[in-house]
């Protein structure tokens, strides 16, 4: 029955099909049955912080790690830029301005570091 199939390529297509089904099933579950489920208020409040936690989990290693080690010294330009951007956000409360400010600080520090 499957004699004419190149299994080297078929494995890839089967894996892609399974991943498509798994992704669609997990993403559509809340959409299909979500209105039947009542999330407790406390859980809803906790879910509000999920994007910020995910963003911190992505950004923190880039700011703190150099190679396989934590790097807390003043020569860590990413960490200094992150601290400056955090202070800027505390004062201004504007995300777009914070991103631009952080990138400007990082670029300025890199240029100063290059010319030293």
N, C-alpha and C positions, 0 to 999 in steps of 0.2 A: 504494500500500500504506500509506503514512504520511500521506495527505492530511488525515485528520481529527485529527491530533495537533497540539496547540499546542506548537510547538518551543521557545517561550520557557520554558514550564514543564517540558517534557520534558528540556531540557538540565540543569535543576536535579536532576531525579529520576535521570537517567543519572549525573550526577556523584556523587550520594549513593550510588547502587548500586555504582559503581566504588570509592568510598572504603570502603564496607562490605566489599566483597570483598577489597580490598587490606589493610584492617585485620585481617580475620579470617585471611587467609593469613599475614601476618607474625606475628600473635600465636599462631597455632596451630602454626606450624612446629616450634618447640622442643617443644611438647607432644606432637605426633604423632611426631616422629623423634628427640626428645631422648634417649631411652633407648638409641639406637644410636650416639650421639656421646659420646665421652669427652673431657671438657675437662681439659687439663693442670692439674696442681695449682697451678702458678704463675698461670695465667689465672684459675682459680677464686678464688685469693687476691686478685688484682687486682679482680675483679668485686665483692668485698665492699665496696670503697670507692666504687663507682659511685653508690649513693644519696647518700652524703655529698657527693660531687663535684657531683652534680646539684643538691642543695639549696644548696650554696655558690654555684653559678652563678646560681641564682635570687635568692638573698638579697643577694649582694655588690653587684650594681648598685643595688639599692634603698638599701643603706646608704651607698654611696660616691658615687652620682651625684646631682647637683642640676641638672636641665635636661639639658644635653648635656656638662657638665663635671664632672670629679672634684672633690669637696668634702671636704677633709681638715681643715677648721678646727673650732674648738671650738663654733661655732654650728651644726654639723651634729648635731642631737639624735639622729638615727637611728644615726649612727656611735658616739656616746658610749654610747647604750643597748646597741648591739651589743658594744662593748668590755666594758661592765659585765656583760652576760649571758655573755660568753665567760669572764670571770674567775670568775663565779659557777659556771658549769659545770665549770671546772677544779677548783674546791673541792668541789662537791657531787656531781657526776656524775649528776645527775637531770634528764632532759630536760624533763619537765612543769614542775618548779620553775623551771628556767631560763627557759622561755617566760613563765611568770607573772612572774618577777623582771624580765626584760627589758621586758615590757609595763608593769610598775609604774614602772620607772625612766624609760621613755620618757614615760609619762603625767605623772610628777612633773616631769620636765624641761620638758615642754610647758607645764604649769601655771605653773612658775616663770618660763618665758620669756614667757608671756602677761602675768603680773603685773609684769614689770620695766618 
